[in-house]
Amino acid sequence: MIRRKLIFGLVLTVLGTATAAWSQANQIIAIKAGSLFDSNSATLLQNQVILIDHERIADVGPADRVKIPEGAQVIDLGNATVLPGLIDGHTHMFPTRIDGKEADFLHSPFTYRTTISVADAERTLRAGFTSTRDAGSHGTGAADADLRDAINHGVIPGPRMQVCTMPIQTSAEGHLGTWQAEIPDEYSTADSPWEARKAVRKQIMYGADWIKVHADLHSFKDKDGSSFYMPTFTLEELQAIVDEAHRRHAHVAFHTTGSSLADSIEAAGAGDTIEHAFMLTPQLANKIREKGEYLDLTIWRYYDQPYFKTMEAKRKNDPMLESEKVARIAMAAGVKIMFGTGVDSDKFGPYPNGENAKEFEWLVKFGMPPSQAIQAATKIDAEMMGWQGQVGSIEKGKYADIIAVSGNPLKDITELERVKFVMKGGETVRNDMK
């Protein structure tokens, strides 16, 4: 009898705990937003309420219309500016620089760089970037796909991710080993249209959402001492990459700094992305717009970093120094400018994950209105990733990816560098507003 009572009591305890857990898991969350950024209209709406059921937004609207259900958990962000979770369209969770120094693949093990990526994923999320497109795994194969999957399965915290696995390059530039020693390659290599197609197929098999192609290389110097950007693939090879990717319902991200820019724009199609584009002209900008491609400027990484400034001081007429000119050309042409930073270092590096929001300041400094800069990191990037029905705005049915800052980023864009509240999928990641 005593044993039965003990078992019965244990069952009641378990059921009670389960019921409480179920009740908590199913509780409606209500966020009071004194000011809310509508990424569709690029305006601030006042005195809004967001209702969240599980991981989705159940309703949003003025407080006099959206009634908070009895028993709902209320998060009052009335004195803050509430925004959709930010999106970075060009990150690298796996670093090329560790502890502020160039990563040596012989002395920085795969496991250590993977550990850094886990920390950087959480750092990125806590900074308010709830979604990212990771643009290459930097010598760790398809580990970025594993990182994405681990986040999706709730194993580790991090943003929603799309990944590129290993970028595609020609064999002359993409192989890090020598005949004396073999070390992990940073790129998948291809030297003909058919090899290019094979490389695309391999990356998609490994789990790539996007195909990244290095269409040229920089850091070369011509005979007169000026910078020289060497093209890698032929137009035919680039077109093969795009055709194979599109056949498999993937898009292509073109690393193209200069000499390959015209061929990259020609090969790319609607929905593909042009990265960096240091030698952009009004004519090429118009072609990007006409073809429905996206442009990623990555100003902060290449224009404002001591690491590159040291090199640039020794360069003659380096196109990297033309970031403002390029940005203004793209804006004047009405190009779809996405938000991408190129962050790829640990917290000790020159452009670390977690400081992604510094790109906003440069976009605004070079002529983009703050509202448009925020749209680039919400609405535009969501469209670029094909996730416009899931993220990028605070709307009914979308994921409850929500952030907040103390001030008004339309008046001071640097407020986005000081995110105080982060929610991903209805789960509060941080709340420093208390």
C-alpha positions in Angstrom: 0.0 0.0 0.0 2.8 2.4 0.9 4.6 1.5 -2.3 1.4 2.2 -4.3 0.9 5.6 -2.6 4.5 6.5 -3.4 4.1 5.5 -7.0 0.8 7.4 -7.2 2.3 10.5 -5.6 5.2 10.3 -8.0 2.9 10.1 -11.0 0.9 13.1 -9.7 4.2 15.0 -9.3 5.3 14.2 -12.8 1.9 15.0 -14.2 1.8 18.2 -12.3 5.3 19.2 -13.5 4.4 18.3 -17.1 1.1 20.2 -16.9 3.0 23.3 -15.5 5.6 22.9 -18.3 2.9 22.5 -20.9 1.0 25.6 -19.5 4.2 27.6 -19.6 5.1 26.5 -23.1 1.7 27.4 -24.4 1.4 30.8 -22.6 0.8 33.8 -24.8 3.5 36.4 -24.6 2.5 40.1 -25.1 5.1 42.7 -25.9 4.2 46.3 -25.3 6.1 48.5 -27.8 6.0 52.2 -27.3 7.7 52.6 -30.7 7.8 49.9 -33.4 9.7 50.0 -36.6 7.6 48.8 -39.6 10.1 47.5 -42.1 7.5 47.5 -44.9 6.8 51.3 -44.6 10.1 52.2 -43.0 8.3 54.2 -40.4 7.9 54.1 -36.6 4.5 53.1 -35.3 3.5 54.2 -31.8 1.9 52.3 -28.9 1.8 48.8 -30.4 1.2 45.4 -28.9 2.7 42.2 -30.2 1.0 38.9 -29.3 3.2 35.8 -29.5 1.9 32.2 -29.5 4.8 29.7 -29.3 7.4 30.8 -31.9 5.1 32.8 -34.1 3.5 36.3 -34.0 -0.2 35.8 -33.4 -1.2 39.4 -33.8 0.3 42.9 -33.9 -1.3 46.3 -33.9 -2.3 49.4 -31.9 -2.9 48.8 -28.2 -6.5 49.9 -28.5 -7.2 47.1 -30.9 -5.0 44.2 -29.9 -6.2 43.1 -26.4 -3.8 41.2 -24.2 -5.4 37.9 -23.1 -5.8 37.2 -19.4 -2.8 35.3 -18.0 -0.5 36.3 -20.8 3.2 37.0 -20.0 3.7 40.7 -20.5 7.1 42.2 -21.6 6.8 45.9 -21.4 9.2 47.6 -23.8 7.3 50.8 -23.8 10.3 53.2 -23.6 12.3 51.4 -26.2 12.3 51.2 -30.0 11.2 47.7 -31.1 12.4 46.3 -34.4 12.4 43.0 -36.3 15.4 40.8 -35.7 18.3 42.0 -37.8 19.7 40.0 -40.7 23.4 39.9 -41.8 23.7 38.7 -45.4 27.4 38.1 -45.3 29.0 36.5 -42.2 31.8 34.0 -41.6 31.3 32.1 -38.3 34.5 30.2 -38.9 37.4 32.7 -38.5 40.3 33.6 -40.7 41.8 35.4 -37.8 42.2 34.0 -34.3 43.2 36.1 -31.3 43.7 39.0 -33.8 46.2 37.1 -35.9 45.9 35.4 -39.3 44.7 31.8 -38.8 47.3 29.2 -39.7 45.5 26.0 -40.6 48.5 24.0 -39.5 48.4 25.5 -36.0 44.7 26.2 -35.5 42.9 22.9 -35.4 39.6 22.3 -37.0 38.1 21.6 -33.6 39.3 24.9 -32.2 37.9 27.0 -35.1 34.6 25.1 -34.7 34.5 26.0 -31.0 35.0 29.6 -32.0 32.2 29.4 -34.4 29.8 28.2 -31.7 30.7 31.1 -29.5 30.5 33.5 -32.5 27.0 32.2 -33.4 25.8 33.1 -29.9 27.6 36.4 -29.9 25.9 37.3 -33.2 22.5 36.3 -31.9 22.9 38.4 -28.7 23.8 41.4 -30.8 20.4 41.3 -32.4 21.1 39.4 -35.6 18.6 36.6 -35.5 19.3 35.5 -39.1 22.4 35.3 -41.2 23.7 34.0 -44.5 27.2 32.6 -43.8 29.4 33.1 -46.9 32.0 30.4 -46.6 33.5 28.1 -44.0 37.1 29.1 -44.2 38.8 25.8 -44.5 36.4 23.8 -42.3 34.6 22.0 -45.1 30.8 21.7 -44.5 31.0 22.4 -40.8 28.9 25.6 -41.4 26.1 23.3 -42.4 26.5 21.3 -39.2 26.5 24.6 -37.2 23.3 25.6 -38.9 21.7 22.2 -38.2 22.8 22.2 -34.6 21.2 25.7 -34.1 18.0 24.5 -35.8 17.8 21.5 -33.6 18.2 23.6 -30.4 21.6 22.1 -29.5 23.3 25.5 -29.3 22.0 29.1 -29.4 22.5 31.1 -32.6 20.8 32.8 -35.5 18.8 31.2 -38.2 21.4 30.4 -40.9 21.8 29.8 -44.6 25.3 28.6 -45.6 27.6 28.4 -48.5 30.0 25.6 -47.3 33.2 25.9 -49.4 33.4 28.7 -51.9 34.4 27.6 -55.5 37.8 28.8 -56.9 40.2 27.7 -59.6 42.9 25.3 -58.7 45.7 27.9 -59.1 44.2 29.9 -56.2 42.0 27.6 -54.2 44.5 24.9 -53.0 46.3 25.7 -49.7 48.6 22.7 -49.7 51.9 22.0 -51.5 53.4 18.9 -53.0 55.3 18.6 -49.7 52.3 18.8 -47.4 48.5 18.6 -47.7 46.3 20.7 -45.5 42.6 21.3 -45.6 41.5 23.3 -48.6 39.6 26.6 -48.1 37.9 26.3 -51.5 36.4 23.7 -53.8 38.3 23.9 -57.1 37.1 23.9 -60.7 38.9 24.6 -64.0 36.3 24.1 -66.6 32.5 24.6 -67.0 31.9 20.9 -66.3 34.2 20.9 -63.3 32.3 24.0 -62.1 29.1 22.2 -62.4 30.5 19.3 -60.4 31.7 21.7 -57.7 28.2 23.1 -57.4 26.7 19.6 -57.1 29.2 18.7 -54.4 28.6 21.8 -52.3 24.8 21.3 -52.4 25.3 17.6 -51.5 27.3 18.8 -48.5 24.4 21.0 -47.4 25.0 24.4 -49.1 22.0 26.7 -49.3 24.0 29.1 -51.5 26.9 28.7 -53.9 29.8 31.1 -53.2 32.2 31.8 -56.1 35.4 33.7 -55.9 35.4 35.4 -59.3 38.6 37.3 -58.8 41.4 37.8 -56.3 42.8 41.0 -54.9 46.1 41.9 -53.0 48.1 41.6 -56.2 50.3 44.5 -57.4 50.9 45.5 -61.0 54.4 46.4 -62.3 53.8 50.1 -61.5 53.0 49.3 -57.8 49.2 49.7 -58.2 46.7 47.2 -57.0 45.8 44.5 -59.5 42.6 42.4 -59.2 43.1 39.1 -61.1 40.1 37.4 -62.6 39.8 33.7 -62.0 37.0 32.1 -63.9 36.0 32.7 -67.5 32.5 34.0 -68.3 31.6 30.5 -69.6 32.7 28.9 -66.3 30.7 31.5 -64.2 27.6 30.9 -66.4 27.9 27.2 -65.8 28.1 27.7 -62.0 24.9 29.9 -62.1 23.0 27.5 -64.4 23.8 24.5 -62.3 23.0 26.3 -59.0 19.7 27.6 -60.4 18.8 24.1 -61.7 19.1 22.9 -58.1 17.1 25.8 -56.7 20.1 27.6 -55.2 21.4 31.1 -55.7 25.0 32.3 -56.2 27.0 34.8 -54.3 29.8 36.4 -56.3 32.9 37.6 -54.6 33.9 40.1 -57.2 36.1 43.0 -56.2 37.0 44.4 -59.6 38.3 42.8 -62.7 35.5 40.1 -62.8 32.7 42.5 -62.0 31.3 42.8 -65.5 31.4 39.1 -66.1 29.9 38.3 -62.7 27.0 40.7 -63.3 26.5 39.2 -66.7 26.5 35.6 -65.4 24.4 36.3 -62.4 20.6 36.2 -62.5 17.7 37.5 -60.5 18.2 36.8 -56.8 21.9 36.3 -57.0 24.2 38.6 -55.0 27.2 40.7 -56.0 29.7 41.1 -53.2 32.0 44.0 -52.6 32.1 45.5 -56.2 34.9 48.0 -55.6 35.0 49.0 -59.3 31.3 49.6 -59.8 30.3 52.1 -62.5 26.9 53.7 -63.1 26.4 51.4 -66.2 27.1 48.2 -64.2 24.9 49.4 -61.3 22.1 49.9 -63.8 22.6 46.4 -65.1 22.5 45.0 -61.5 19.2 46.7 -61.0 17.7 45.6 -64.4 18.7 42.0 -63.8 17.2 41.9 -60.3 20.4 41.1 -58.5 21.4 42.2 -55.0 24.5 44.2 -54.1 26.4 43.8 -50.8 28.8 46.7 -50.1 30.6 45.3 -47.0 32.0 48.8 -46.3 33.0 48.4 -42.7 35.2 45.4 -43.3 37.2 46.8 -46.3 37.1 50.5 -45.8 37.5 51.1 -42.1 39.8 48.4 -40.8 43.3 49.0 -39.5 44.3 45.7 -41.0 43.5 46.8 -44.5 44.5 50.4 -43.9 48.0 49.3 -43.2 48.1 47.5 -46.5 46.3 50.3 -48.4 48.8 52.9 -47.2 51.3 51.0 -49.4 48.9 50.7 -52.4 48.5 53.0 -55.3 45.0 53.7 -56.5 43.4 50.8 -54.6 39.7 50.5 -55.4 39.0 49.6 -51.8 39.4 53.2 -51.1 36.4 54.0 -53.4 33.8 52.6 -51.1 31.9 55.9 -50.7 31.9 56.4 -54.5 30.6 52.9 -55.1 27.9 53.2 -52.4 26.6 56.5 -53.9 26.6 55.1 -57.4 24.5 52.1 -56.3 22.1 54.2 -54.3 21.6 56.6 -57.3 20.9 53.7 -59.6 18.2 52.2 -57.3 20.1 48.9 -56.8 18.7 46.6 -54.2 21.4 47.1 -51.6 21.4 44.3 -49.0 23.0 44.4 -45.5 26.2 42.3 -45.3 29.3 42.9 -43.2 31.9 40.2 -43.9 32.6 39.7 -40.2 34.8 36.6 -39.8 37.0 36.9 -36.7 36.7 35.8 -33.1 36.1 38.6 -30.5 39.8 39.6 -30.6 39.8 40.1 -34.4 39.6 43.3 -36.5 36.0 42.7 -37.6 34.5 40.2 -35.1 31.1 38.5 -35.1 28.9 40.4 -32.7 29.9 43.8 -33.9 27.9 43.5 -37.2 25.9 46.6 -36.5 28.9 48.8 -37.3 28.0 48.5 -40.9 24.9 50.7 -40.4 27.0 53.7 -39.5 28.9 53.5 -42.8 25.9 53.0 -44.9 24.3 56.2 -43.4 27.6 58.1 -43.6 27.8 57.4 -47.3 24.3 58.6 -48.0 21.7 55.9 -47.1 18.8 57.2 -44.9 18.7 55.3 -41.5 15.3 53.9 -42.3 16.6 52.4 -45.6 19.6 51.0 -43.9 17.4 49.2 -41.4 15.2 47.9 -44.2 18.4 46.5 -45.8 19.0 44.5 -42.7 15.4 43.3 -42.4 13.0 43.4 -45.4 15.7 43.3 -48.2 17.9 40.6 -46.6 14.8 38.5 -45.9 13.8 38.7 -49.6 17.3 38.0 -50.7 17.3 34.8 -48.6 13.8 33.8 -49.8 12.6 34.1 -46.2 10.3 37.1 -46.7 7.3 35.0 -45.4 9.1 34.1 -42.2 11.3 36.9 -41.0 12.2 40.5 -41.8 9.2 42.3 -40.4 6.9 42.1 -37.3 3.8 40.7 -38.9 1.2 38.1 -38.0 2.3 34.6 -38.9 6.1 35.3 -39.0 8.6 34.1 -36.5 8.7 36.2 -33.3 12.3 37.4 -34.0 12.2 40.8 -32.2 14.9 43.2 -30.8 14.8 46.5 -29.0 17.1 49.4 -28.3 16.8 52.2 -25.9 16.9 55.1 -28.3 15.6 56.0 -31.7 17.9 54.5 -34.5 16.2 56.7 -37.1 17.9 59.6 -35.3 21.1 57.8 -34.2 21.8 54.7 -36.2 24.5 53.7 -33.8 21.7 52.7 -31.3 21.7 49.4 -33.2 25.2 48.7 -31.8 23.6 48.7 -28.3 20.8 46.2 -28.6 19.2 45.6 -25.2 16.5 43.0 -26.0 16.6 40.0 -28.2 13.9 37.4 -28.9 14.2 34.6 -31.4 11.2 32.4 -32.2 9.3 33.6 -29.1 12.2 32.8 -26.7 13.9 35.7 -24.9 17.6 35.5 -25.5 18.5 38.7 -23.5 16.6 41.4 -21.8 18.7 44.3 -20.4 15.7 46.6 -20.4 14.6 45.4 -16.9 
